[in-house]
Amino acid sequence: MLALREIYVGSELVDCPDGVVIISQTCDLVRPVERPNIVVAKAVRLDPGVANDALRGKRPRWVAVREEPDVVFADLEMISSISKSAALELSVERSIPDHQWDAQRRFAQRVGRRFSRLALPDNVVPWFGGLSDLVLSKAGKPNSPVGRAIEAIAEIRVAADDWTRIGASVDLYIVLEPGELPMLPDEPEEWTPSSSDEKSLRTMAGVAERLFPANGVRPSGAERNALWWRVAEFVQEIIVPTGPFAQVSAVKEAIASVAVSIVDETEFTMAQYRRSDELDLSHLSPPLPLANDGGVIDQEA
């Protein structure tokens, strides 16, 4: 961190009472000639609720530089470029010690995520509104069964054969934290809920309550596996166009099919990772009223 109290964001001079966080890569910092500037972000402190979400990576705008009670975040909406010569005149505070490699790596990944996330086509965005509303309304709420289930999700990734083609075929992967999805034998014993359980498992909240009971023992083996796949079925049901553009023909025709899969992080293949992108639900932009080419999205159904 640098003790710089003001930065320009565009043409606006922004106060930085807590200083700024260097977000340039280390290799750029040590190149004096071809890299004369460094990139910094305003350092901020957040309200507890927002801070908890940001610490878990749920708010990509803010990235923690110290995962301690007195947390400081880099605000990636408030970024500026300053010369290295000016930086040399400022006092420097080491935010993440060299021996905290995991913390350094996590910081780098979350900064990178902000600038590398997938920009979905305008016609596709309304298809993920329901999923976005569900995740953002329940994330970080331990008293909610669905909120507890969301905490077990490492990432949601999405891929398509061709995002620009009308009638795209989409694969959505719910990637669970390592070890959350049980490893089953080649010929696993099928789990079927009892008739008394079936009614409570007809909603996502009911399934989540069974997966993460407020009191009691969590299911394991084939039962846990089957419950997670039932979550996938509910997610698939809500991936439909929503919002003010739901009935626009270009939106309705944008996606032909969606396949939702549950996968443990340890079983997610490199091939699946490389052909997919993280779905950043907190940064889905509403589609434009009218596309520049004259009509992919317009106000008529």
C-alpha positions in Angstrom: 0.0 0.0 0.0 1.1 3.6 -0.6 0.4 6.6 1.5 -1.2 8.5 -1.4 -4.3 10.5 -0.3 -5.7 11.5 -3.7 -5.9 9.9 -7.1 -7.5 10.9 -10.4 -10.2 8.5 -11.6 -10.9 9.8 -15.0 -11.1 13.6 -14.6 -12.3 13.4 -11.0 -10.0 13.8 -8.0 -10.9 11.2 -5.4 -10.0 11.3 -1.7 -8.1 8.3 -0.4 -7.9 8.7 3.4 -6.7 5.1 3.8 -4.2 5.3 1.0 -4.1 3.2 -2.2 -3.3 -0.4 -3.0 -0.9 -1.3 -5.7 -2.6 -3.8 -8.2 0.2 -3.9 -10.8 2.1 -7.1 -11.0 5.4 -7.4 -9.3 7.2 -8.0 -12.6 5.9 -4.6 -13.9 7.0 -2.9 -10.7 10.7 -3.8 -11.2 10.9 -2.8 -14.9 12.1 0.8 -14.9 12.1 1.7 -18.6 9.3 -0.1 -20.4 6.9 0.1 -17.4 7.1 3.7 -16.2 3.8 3.7 -14.4 2.0 1.6 -11.8 -1.7 1.0 -11.3 -3.3 1.6 -7.9 -6.8 1.3 -6.4 -8.3 3.3 -3.6 -8.1 1.5 -0.2 -11.4 1.4 1.6 -13.0 -0.1 4.7 -16.5 -1.6 4.3 -19.6 -2.2 6.4 -19.5 -5.7 8.0 -22.1 -7.3 5.8 -20.5 -6.1 2.6 -17.0 -6.9 3.9 -18.1 -10.5 4.7 -19.4 -11.0 1.2 -16.2 -9.5 -0.3 -14.0 -11.7 1.9 -15.7 -14.7 0.4 -15.2 -13.4 -3.2 -18.9 -12.6 -3.6 -18.4 -8.9 -4.3 -15.7 -8.7 -7.0 -15.5 -4.9 -6.8 -13.7 -5.1 -3.5 -10.6 -7.3 -2.9 -9.2 -7.8 0.6 -5.6 -7.0 1.2 -5.7 -8.1 4.8 -8.0 -10.9 5.9 -8.1 -9.7 9.5 -10.6 -8.0 11.8 -9.5 -4.6 10.6 -9.9 -5.4 6.9 -8.7 -3.1 4.1 -10.0 -3.6 0.6 -8.9 -2.4 -2.9 -11.8 -0.8 -4.6 -11.5 -1.8 -8.2 -14.0 0.8 -9.3 -11.6 3.5 -8.2 -8.4 2.9 -10.2 -5.7 5.2 -11.4 -2.2 5.1 -13.0 0.7 7.0 -11.3 4.3 7.3 -12.2 6.9 5.2 -10.4 9.0 8.3 -9.8 6.0 9.8 -7.8 5.5 6.5 -6.0 9.1 6.4 -4.8 8.5 9.6 -2.8 5.6 7.9 -0.8 5.8 5.7 2.3 5.1 2.1 1.5 3.4 -0.5 3.7 3.7 -4.2 2.9 0.1 -5.5 2.9 0.6 -9.2 2.4 3.9 -10.7 3.7 6.0 -12.8 1.4 5.4 -16.0 3.5 1.6 -15.7 3.1 1.7 -17.1 -0.4 -1.9 -18.3 -0.4 -3.1 -14.8 0.5 -1.0 -13.3 -2.2 -2.3 -15.8 -4.8 -5.9 -15.2 -3.7 -5.5 -11.5 -4.0 -4.0 -11.8 -7.5 -6.8 -14.2 -8.6 -9.5 -11.8 -7.4 -8.0 -8.8 -9.0 -7.6 -10.7 -12.3 -11.2 -12.0 -12.1 -12.5 -8.4 -12.2 -11.0 -7.8 -15.6 -11.3 -11.2 -17.2 -14.9 -12.1 -16.5 -17.1 -13.1 -19.4 -19.2 -10.4 -21.1 -22.4 -12.3 -22.1 -24.2 -11.1 -25.3 -27.1 -8.7 -24.5 -29.7 -11.3 -25.7 -28.3 -13.9 -23.3 -28.2 -11.9 -20.1 -32.0 -12.1 -19.3 -31.7 -15.9 -19.2 -29.5 -15.7 -16.0 -31.6 -13.2 -14.1 -33.4 -15.7 -12.0 -30.2 -17.5 -11.0 -28.6 -14.1 -10.2 -31.6 -13.1 -8.0 -31.5 -16.4 -6.2 -27.7 -16.4 -5.4 -27.5 -12.7 -4.5 -30.5 -12.8 -2.3 -29.4 -15.9 -0.3 -25.6 -15.7 -0.3 -24.0 -15.0 3.1 -27.2 -15.9 5.0 -26.4 -18.9 7.2 -30.0 -19.0 8.6 -31.2 -19.8 5.0 -30.8 -23.4 3.9 -30.2 -22.2 0.3 -27.6 -19.7 1.7 -25.8 -22.6 3.4 -25.8 -24.5 0.1 -24.4 -21.6 -1.8 -21.5 -21.5 0.6 -20.5 -24.9 -0.6 -20.3 -23.7 -4.3 -16.8 -22.8 -5.3 -17.8 -21.3 -8.7 -20.5 -21.4 -11.3 -19.1 -21.7 -14.8 -20.8 -21.5 -18.1 -19.9 -22.5 -21.7 -21.7 -22.5 -25.1 -21.0 -23.9 -28.5 -21.3 -20.3 -29.9 -22.7 -17.5 -27.8 -23.4 -15.4 -30.9 -25.4 -18.1 -32.7 -29.2 -18.0 -32.4 -30.3 -21.0 -30.4 -27.0 -21.6 -28.5 -26.5 -24.8 -26.6 -25.3 -23.9 -23.1 -23.6 -26.0 -20.4 -23.7 -24.6 -16.8 -21.4 -26.2 -14.2 -22.1 -25.8 -10.5 -18.6 -26.5 -9.1 -18.6 -27.5 -5.5 -15.9 -27.1 -2.9 -13.4 -30.0 -2.8 -14.9 -33.1 -1.2 -18.5 -31.8 -1.1 -19.7 -34.2 -3.8 -19.1 -37.8 -2.7 -17.1 -40.2 -4.9 -19.4 -43.1 -5.8 -18.5 -46.6 -7.0 -18.9 -47.4 -10.7 -22.2 -49.1 -10.0 -23.6 -47.0 -7.1 -26.6 -47.9 -5.1 -29.5 -45.7 -6.1 -31.0 -43.5 -3.4 -34.7 -42.8 -3.6 -36.4 -40.6 -1.0 -39.2 -42.1 1.0 -42.8 -41.1 0.3 -42.8 -39.0 3.5 -39.7 -37.1 2.3 -40.8 -36.5 -1.2 -43.1 -33.6 -0.4 -40.4 -31.7 1.4 -37.9 -32.2 -1.5 -40.2 -30.5 -4.1 -38.6 -27.1 -3.5 -35.0 -26.0 -3.6 -35.2 -24.8 0.0 -36.4 -28.2 1.0 -33.6 -30.0 -0.7 -31.1 -27.5 0.7 -32.5 -28.1 4.2 -31.9 -31.8 3.7 -28.3 -31.2 2.5 -27.5 -28.7 5.2 -29.8 -29.3 8.2 -29.8 -26.6 10.8 -29.6 -29.3 13.4 -28.6 -32.9 12.8 -26.2 -34.9 10.6 -25.6 -34.1 7.0 -26.4 -36.9 4.5 -23.5 -38.6 2.7 -22.8 -41.0 -0.1 -25.5 -41.6 -2.7 -28.1 -39.5 -0.8 -25.9 -36.4 -0.8 -25.0 -36.9 -4.5 -28.7 -37.3 -5.5 -29.7 -34.2 -3.5 -27.1 -32.1 -5.2 -28.3 -33.3 -8.6 -31.8 -32.3 -7.6 -30.4 -28.8 -6.9 -29.1 -28.9 -10.5 -32.6 -29.7 -11.7 -34.1 -26.7 -9.8 -31.4 -24.4 -11.2 -32.1 -25.6 -14.7 -35.8 -24.7 -14.2 -35.0 -21.1 -13.4 -32.6 -20.5 -16.4 -35.3 -18.9 -18.5 -35.7 -15.3 -19.7 -36.8 -12.9 -17.0 -37.1 -9.2 -16.6 -38.4 -6.5 -19.0 -36.9 -8.1 -22.1 -38.1 -11.7 -21.4 -40.6 -11.6 -24.2 -38.4 -10.1 -26.9 -38.1 -12.6 -29.7 -34.3 -12.3 -30.0 -34.0 -13.0 -26.3 -36.3 -16.0 -26.3 -34.4 -17.5 -29.3 -30.9 -16.8 -28.0 -30.6 -20.1 -26.2 -32.0 -23.4 -27.4 -31.0 -25.7 -24.5 -29.3 -25.5 -21.1 -27.7 -28.5 -19.4 -26.8 -28.0 -15.7 -24.2 -30.3 -14.1 -22.9 -30.7 -10.6 -19.2 -31.4 -10.3 -16.7 -31.5 -7.4 -13.8 -29.1 -7.9 -11.4 -32.0 -7.7 -13.2 -33.7 -10.6 -13.5 -30.6 -12.9 -11.3 -31.4 -15.8 -8.9 -29.0 -17.5 -10.9 -29.3 -20.7 -14.1 -28.2 -19.0 -12.3 -25.4 -17.3 -10.7 -24.1 -20.5 -13.9 -24.1 -22.6 -15.9 -22.4 -19.8 -16.0 -19.1 -18.0 -16.9 -18.1 -14.5 -20.4 -16.7 -14.4 -20.1 -13.5 -12.4 -23.8 -13.1 -11.3 -23.2 -9.9 -9.4 -22.1 -8.1 -12.6 -24.6 -9.2 -15.2 -25.4 -6.0 -17.1 -29.0 -5.4 -18.3 -29.3 -5.5 -22.1 -29.3 -2.3 -24.1 -32.7 -1.1 -25.4 -31.4 -1.3 -28.9 -28.3 -2.9 -30.4 -25.9 -0.8 -32.4 -26.5 -2.9 -35.5 -30.2 -2.1 -35.5 -32.0 -4.7 -33.7 -30.8 -7.7 -31.9 -32.6 -6.3 -28.8 -35.5 -4.0 -29.2 -38.6 -3.2 -27.3 -40.9 -5.4 -29.4 -41.6 -9.1 -28.6 
